[in-house]
């Protein structure tokens, strides 16, 4: 079983009109966070935790104004909370 966890500015991630996280804001997070590394093999906004470049569970992506992960482990959940706080 899998699930997605979102970083969003909206009450509900799918209804975020006017509350989007811009792609530029997301790229700034990647560029300024030493724990994140851009990994464009999986898309132009796809990032992985630097310590786990080969892990399929420690990734984040941006889509339609939200940042999300599929079945994030605890380390990635903590990173998502940090990102949410900064955004």
C-alpha distances in whole Angstrom, upper triangle without the diagonal:
4,7,11,14,17,21,23,26,25,25,22,20,21,25,26,29,32,30,28,28,30,29,32,31,28,30,32,29,28,32,33,30,31,27,26,27,27,25,26,25,22,24,27,25,22,22,21,22,26,25,22,23,21,18,15,13,17,17,18,20,22,22,24,25,22,20,17,14,10,9,12,14,17,19,18,17,21,22,21,23,26,25,25,28,30,29
4,7,10,13,17,19,23,22,22,19,17,18,22,23,26,29,26,24,24,26,25,28,27,24,26,28,25,25,28,29,27,27,24,23,23,23,22,23,22,19,20,23,21,19,19,18,19,23,23,20,20,19,16,13,11,14,14,15,16,18,18,20,21,18,17,13,10,7,6,9,12,15,17,15,15,18,19,17,20,22,22,21,25,27,26
4,7,10,14,16,19,19,18,15,14,15,18,19,23,25,23,21,21,23,23,26,24,21,24,26,23,23,27,27,25,26,23,21,23,22,21,22,22,19,20,22,20,18,18,18,19,22,23,20,21,20,17,14,12,14,13,13,14,16,16,18,18,15,14,10,8,6,5,9,11,14,16,14,13,17,17,15,17,20,19,18,22,24,22
4,6,10,12,16,16,16,13,11,12,16,16,20,22,19,17,17,19,19,22,21,18,20,22,20,20,23,24,22,24,21,19,20,20,19,20,20,17,17,19,17,15,15,15,17,21,21,19,20,20,17,14,11,12,11,10,11,12,12,14,15,11,10,7,6,4,6,8,11,14,15,12,11,15,15,12,14,17,16,15,19,20,19
4,7,10,13,13,13,12,10,12,15,15,19,20,17,16,15,18,18,21,18,16,19,20,17,18,22,22,20,22,19,17,19,19,19,21,21,18,18,20,16,15,15,15,16,20,20,19,20,20,17,15,12,12,11,10,11,12,13,14,14,10,8,6,5,6,7,7,11,12,13,10,8,12,12,9,11,14,13,12,15,17,16
4,6,10,10,11,9,7,10,12,12,15,17,13,12,11,14,15,17,15,13,16,18,15,16,20,20,18,21,18,17,19,18,19,20,21,18,17,18,15,14,14,15,16,20,21,20,21,22,19,17,15,14,12,9,10,9,10,11,10,7,6,4,7,9,11,10,13,14,15,12,10,13,12,8,10,13,11,9,13,14,13
4,7,9,11,10,8,11,13,11,14,15,12,10,9,12,13,15,12,11,14,15,12,14,17,17,16,19,17,15,18,17,19,20,22,19,18,18,14,14,14,15,16,19,21,20,21,23,20,19,16,15,13,10,10,9,11,12,9,6,5,6,9,12,13,12,15,15,15,12,10,12,11,7,8,10,8,6,10,11,9
4,5,8,8,6,9,10,8,11,11,8,7,7,11,13,15,12,11,15,16,14,16,19,19,18,22,20,18,20,20,21,22,24,21,19,19,16,16,17,18,19,23,25,24,24,26,24,22,20,18,16,13,12,10,11,10,7,5,7,9,12,15,17,16,19,19,19,16,14,15,14,10,11,13,10,7,11,12,9
4,7,8,8,11,10,7,10,9,5,7,7,11,14,15,12,13,17,17,15,18,21,20,20,23,22,21,23,22,24,25,27,24,22,21,18,19,20,22,22,25,27,27,27,29,27,26,23,22,20,16,16,13,13,12,9,8,10,12,16,18,20,19,22,21,22,19,17,17,16,13,13,14,12,8,11,11,8
4,5,6,8,7,5,8,9,6,8,10,13,16,18,16,16,19,20,19,21,24,24,23,27,25,24,26,25,26,27,29,26,24,23,20,21,22,24,25,28,30,29,30,31,29,27,25,24,22,18,17,15,14,12,10,9,12,13,17,19,21,20,23,23,24,21,18,20,19,15,15,17,15,12,14,15,12
4,7,9,8,8,11,12,9,11,13,17,19,22,19,19,23,23,22,24,27,27,26,29,27,26,28,28,29,29,31,28,26,26,23,24,24,26,26,30,32,31,31,33,30,28,26,25,23,20,19,17,16,15,13,12,14,15,18,19,21,21,23,23,24,22,19,20,20,17,16,18,17,13,15,17,15
4,6,5,7,10,12,10,11,13,17,19,21,19,19,22,23,22,24,27,27,26,29,27,25,27,26,27,27,29,25,24,24,21,22,23,24,26,29,31,29,30,31,28,26,24,23,21,18,17,16,14,13,12,10,13,13,16,17,18,19,22,22,24,21,18,20,20,16,17,19,17,14,17,19,16
4,6,6,9,12,9,9,11,14,15,18,17,16,19,21,19,20,24,24,23,26,24,22,24,23,24,24,25,22,20,21,18,18,19,21,23,26,28,27,27,28,25,23,21,20,18,15,14,12,10,9,9,7,9,10,13,14,16,17,20,21,22,19,17,19,18,14,15,18,15,13,16,17,14
4,6,9,12,11,10,12,15,16,20,19,17,21,23,21,23,26,27,26,29,27,25,26,24,25,24,26,22,20,21,18,19,21,23,25,28,30,29,28,29,27,24,23,23,20,17,15,13,10,9,9,9,12,12,15,16,18,19,23,24,25,21,20,22,22,18,19,21,19,17,20,21,18
4,6,9,9,9,13,15,17,20,19,19,22,23,23,24,27,28,28,31,29,27,28,27,27,27,28,25,23,23,21,22,24,26,28,31,33,32,31,33,30,28,26,26,23,20,18,15,13,10,10,10,14,15,18,19,21,22,26,26,27,24,22,24,23,20,20,22,20,17,20,21,18
4,6,5,6,9,11,14,17,15,15,19,20,19,21,24,25,25,28,27,25,26,24,26,25,27,24,22,21,19,20,22,24,26,29,31,30,30,31,30,27,25,25,22,18,16,13,11,9,7,8,12,14,17,19,22,22,25,26,26,23,21,23,22,18,19,20,17,15,17,18,14
4,5,6,10,12,14,17,16,17,20,21,21,23,25,26,27,30,29,27,28,26,27,26,28,26,23,22,20,22,24,27,28,31,34,33,32,34,32,30,28,28,25,21,19,15,13,9,8,11,15,17,20,22,25,25,29,29,29,26,25,26,25,21,22,23,20,18,20,20,16
4,6,9,11,14,16,15,16,19,20,20,22,24,25,26,29,29,27,28,26,28,27,30,27,24,23,20,23,24,27,29,31,34,34,33,35,33,31,30,29,26,22,20,16,15,11,9,12,15,18,22,24,27,27,30,30,30,27,25,26,25,21,22,22,19,17,19,18,15
4,7,9,13,14,12,14,17,17,17,20,22,22,23,26,26,24,25,24,26,25,28,25,23,21,19,21,22,24,26,28,31,31,30,32,31,29,27,25,23,19,17,14,13,11,8,9,12,15,19,22,24,23,26,26,26,23,22,22,21,18,18,19,16,13,15,15,11
4,6,9,11,10,11,14,15,15,17,19,20,20,24,23,21,22,20,22,22,24,22,19,18,15,17,18,21,23,26,28,28,27,29,28,26,25,23,20,16,14,11,10,7,4,7,10,13,17,19,22,21,25,25,25,21,20,21,19,16,17,18,14,13,15,14,10
4,7,8,6,7,10,11,11,13,15,16,17,20,20,17,19,17,19,19,22,20,17,15,12,15,15,18,20,22,25,25,24,27,25,24,22,20,17,14,12,9,9,8,5,6,8,11,15,18,21,20,23,23,22,19,18,19,16,14,15,15,11,10,13,11,8
4,5,5,6,9,10,11,13,14,15,17,20,20,17,18,16,18,18,21,19,16,14,11,14,15,19,20,22,26,25,24,27,26,25,24,22,18,15,12,9,9,8,6,8,10,13,17,20,23,22,25,25,24,21,21,21,19,16,18,17,13,13,15,13,10
4,5,5,6,9,10,11,12,14,15,18,18,15,15,13,15,14,17,16,13,10,8,11,13,16,18,20,23,23,21,24,24,22,22,20,16,13,10,7,8,9,7,9,9,13,16,19,22,21,24,25,23,20,20,21,18,16,18,18,14,15,17,15,12
4,5,5,6,9,10,10,12,14,17,18,15,15,13,16,15,19,18,15,12,10,13,14,17,19,20,24,24,22,25,25,24,24,21,18,15,13,10,12,12,10,12,12,16,18,22,25,23,26,26,24,21,22,22,19,17,19,18,14,15,17,14,12
4,6,5,6,9,10,11,12,16,16,14,15,14,17,17,20,19,16,14,11,14,13,17,18,19,22,23,22,25,24,24,23,20,17,14,13,10,12,13,10,11,10,14,17,21,23,21,24,24,22,19,19,19,16,14,16,14,11,12,13,10,8
4,5,5,6,9,10,11,14,14,11,12,11,13,14,17,16,13,11,8,10,10,13,14,16,19,19,18,21,21,20,19,16,13,10,9,7,10,11,9,9,8,11,14,17,20,18,20,21,19,16,17,17,13,12,14,13,9,11,13,11,9
4,5,5,6,9,10,13,13,10,10,9,12,12,16,15,13,10,7,9,9,13,14,15,19,19,17,20,21,20,20,17,14,12,10,9,12,14,12,12,11,14,16,19,22,20,22,23,20,17,19,19,15,14,17,15,12,14,16,13,12
4,5,5,6,8,12,13,11,11,11,15,15,19,18,16,13,11,13,12,14,15,16,19,20,19,22,23,23,22,19,16,14,13,12,15,17,14,14,13,16,18,21,24,21,23,23,21,18,19,19,15,15,16,14,11,13,14,11,10
4,6,5,6,9,10,8,10,10,14,15,19,18,16,14,11,12,10,12,12,13,17,18,17,20,20,20,19,16,14,11,12,11,15,16,14,13,11,13,15,19,21,18,19,19,17,14,16,15,11,11,13,10,7,10,11,9,9
4,6,5,8,8,5,6,7,10,12,15,15,14,12,9,9,7,9,10,10,14,15,14,17,17,18,17,14,12,10,10,11,15,17,15,14,11,13,14,18,20,17,19,19,16,14,16,15,11,12,14,12,10,13,14,12,12
4,6,8,10,8,8,8,12,13,17,17,16,13,11,12,10,12,12,12,15,17,16,19,20,21,20,17,15,14,14,14,18,20,18,17,15,17,18,22,23,21,22,22,19,17,19,18,14,15,17,15,12,16,17,14,14
4,6,9,8,10,11,15,17,20,20,19,17,14,15,12,14,13,13,16,18,17,21,21,22,22,18,16,15,16,16,20,21,19,18,16,18,19,23,24,21,22,21,18,17,18,17,13,14,16,13,11,14,14,11,13
4,5,6,8,11,14,17,19,19,19,17,14,14,11,11,10,10,12,15,15,18,18,20,19,15,14,13,15,16,19,22,19,18,15,16,17,20,21,18,18,18,15,13,15,13,10,12,13,10,9,13,13,11,13
4,6,7,11,14,17,19,20,20,18,16,15,12,11,9,7,10,13,13,17,17,19,18,15,14,14,16,18,22,24,22,21,18,19,18,21,22,19,18,18,14,14,16,15,11,14,16,13,12,16,16,14,16
4,7,10,13,16,18,18,18,18,15,14,10,8,5,5,7,10,11,14,14,16,15,11,11,12,15,17,20,23,21,19,16,16,15,18,19,15,15,14,11,10,13,12,8,11,13,11,11,15,16,14,16
4,7,9,13,15,15,15,14,11,10,6,6,5,5,9,10,9,13,13,14,14,10,9,9,11,13,17,20,19,17,13,14,13,16,17,14,15,15,12,10,13,13,9,11,14,12,11,14,16,14,15
4,6,10,12,12,13,12,10,9,5,5,6,5,9,10,8,12,13,14,14,11,9,10,11,14,17,20,19,18,15,15,15,17,19,16,17,18,15,13,16,16,13,14,17,16,14,17,19,17,18
4,6,9,10,9,8,7,6,4,7,9,9,12,12,10,13,14,14,15,12,10,10,10,12,15,18,18,16,14,14,14,17,19,17,19,20,17,15,18,18,15,15,19,17,15,18,20,18,18
4,6,7,7,8,8,6,5,7,10,10,13,11,8,10,12,12,14,12,9,10,10,12,15,19,19,18,15,15,14,16,18,17,18,21,18,16,19,20,17,17,21,20,18,20,23,21,21
4,5,5,5,7,6,8,10,13,14,17,15,12,13,15,14,16,15,12,12,10,12,14,17,18,18,15,16,15,17,20,19,21,24,21,19,21,23,20,19,23,22,20,22,25,23,22
4,6,8,10,8,10,11,15,15,17,15,11,12,13,12,15,15,12,13,12,14,16,19,20,20,17,17,16,17,20,19,21,24,22,20,22,24,21,21,25,25,22,25,27,26,25
4,7,8,6,9,10,14,15,17,15,12,12,13,11,13,13,10,10,9,11,13,16,18,17,15,14,13,14,17,17,19,22,21,18,20,22,20,19,23,23,20,22,26,24,23
4,6,5,9,12,15,17,19,17,14,15,16,14,16,15,11,11,8,9,10,14,15,15,13,13,14,15,18,18,21,23,22,19,21,23,20,19,23,23,20,21,24,23,21
4,6,9,12,16,17,20,18,16,17,18,17,18,17,13,11,9,9,10,13,14,14,13,14,15,17,21,20,23,25,23,20,22,23,20,19,22,22,18,20,23,21,20
4,6,10,13,15,18,17,15,17,17,16,16,14,11,8,6,6,8,11,11,11,9,11,12,15,18,17,20,22,20,16,18,20,16,15,18,18,15,17,19,18,16
4,7,10,12,15,14,11,13,13,12,13,11,7,6,4,7,10,13,14,12,10,10,10,12,15,14,17,19,17,14,16,18,15,14,18,17,15,17,20,18,17
4,7,9,12,11,9,12,11,11,11,9,6,5,6,9,12,16,15,13,10,10,10,13,15,13,15,17,14,11,14,15,12,12,16,15,13,15,18,17,16
4,6,8,7,6,9,8,9,9,6,4,6,9,12,15,19,18,16,12,12,10,12,14,11,12,14,12,9,13,14,11,12,15,15,13,16,19,18,18
4,5,5,6,9,9,10,10,6,6,8,11,15,18,21,20,18,14,13,12,14,14,11,11,12,9,8,11,11,9,11,14,13,13,16,18,17,18
4,5,6,9,10,12,12,9,10,12,14,17,21,24,23,21,17,17,15,17,18,15,14,15,12,11,15,14,12,14,17,15,15,18,20,19,20
4,6,9,9,12,12,9,11,14,17,20,23,27,26,23,19,19,16,18,18,15,13,14,11,11,15,14,12,15,18,17,17,20,21,21,23
4,5,5,8,9,7,9,12,15,19,22,25,25,22,18,17,14,15,15,13,12,13,11,10,14,15,13,15,18,18,18,21,23,22,23
4,6,8,10,8,9,12,14,17,20,24,24,22,18,17,15,16,16,14,14,16,14,13,16,17,15,17,20,19,19,22,24,23,24
4,6,9,9,10,13,15,19,22,26,26,23,20,18,15,15,16,15,14,17,15,14,18,19,17,19,22,22,21,24,26,26,27
4,5,6,8,12,14,18,21,24,24,22,18,16,13,12,12,11,11,14,12,11,15,17,15,16,20,20,20,22,25,25,25
4,6,7,10,12,16,18,22,22,20,16,14,10,9,10,10,10,14,13,12,14,17,16,16,20,21,20,22,24,25,25
4,6,9,12,16,18,21,21,18,15,12,8,7,7,6,7,10,10,8,11,14,13,13,16,18,17,19,22,22,22
4,7,11,14,17,20,20,17,13,11,8,9,9,6,7,9,8,6,9,11,10,11,14,15,14,16,19,19,20
4,7,11,13,17,17,14,10,9,6,8,10,8,10,12,11,8,10,13,10,10,14,15,13,15,18,18,18
4,7,10,13,13,10,7,6,5,8,10,9,11,13,12,9,10,12,10,9,12,13,11,12,16,15,15
4,7,10,10,8,6,6,7,9,13,12,15,17,16,12,14,16,13,11,15,15,12,14,17,16,15
4,7,7,6,4,6,9,12,15,15,18,19,19,15,15,17,15,12,15,16,12,13,16,15,13
4,6,5,6,8,11,13,16,16,20,22,21,18,18,20,18,15,18,19,15,15,19,18,15
4,6,9,10,14,16,19,19,23,25,24,21,20,22,20,17,19,20,17,16,19,19,15
4,7,10,14,16,19,19,22,23,23,19,19,20,18,15,17,17,14,13,16,15,12
4,6,10,13,16,15,19,20,19,16,15,17,15,12,14,15,12,10,14,14,11
4,7,11,13,12,15,16,16,12,12,14,12,9,11,12,9,9,13,13,11
4,7,10,9,13,14,14,11,10,13,11,8,12,13,11,11,15,15,13
4,6,6,9,12,12,8,9,12,11,9,12,14,12,13,16,17,16
4,6,9,12,13,10,11,14,14,12,15,17,16,16,20,21,20
4,7,10,11,9,9,13,13,12,15,17,17,17,20,22,21
4,7,8,6,6,9,10,9,12,14,14,15,17,19,19
4,6,5,6,9,10,10,12,14,15,16,18,20,21
4,5,5,6,9,10,11,13,14,15,17,19,20
4,5,5,6,9,10,11,13,14,16,17,19
4,5,5,6,9,10,10,12,14,15,16
4,5,5,6,9,10,10,12,14,15
4,5,5,6,9,10,11,13,14
4,5,5,6,9,10,11,12
4,5,5,6,9,10,10
4,5,5,6,9,10
4,5,5,6,9
4,5,5,6
4,5,5
4,6
4
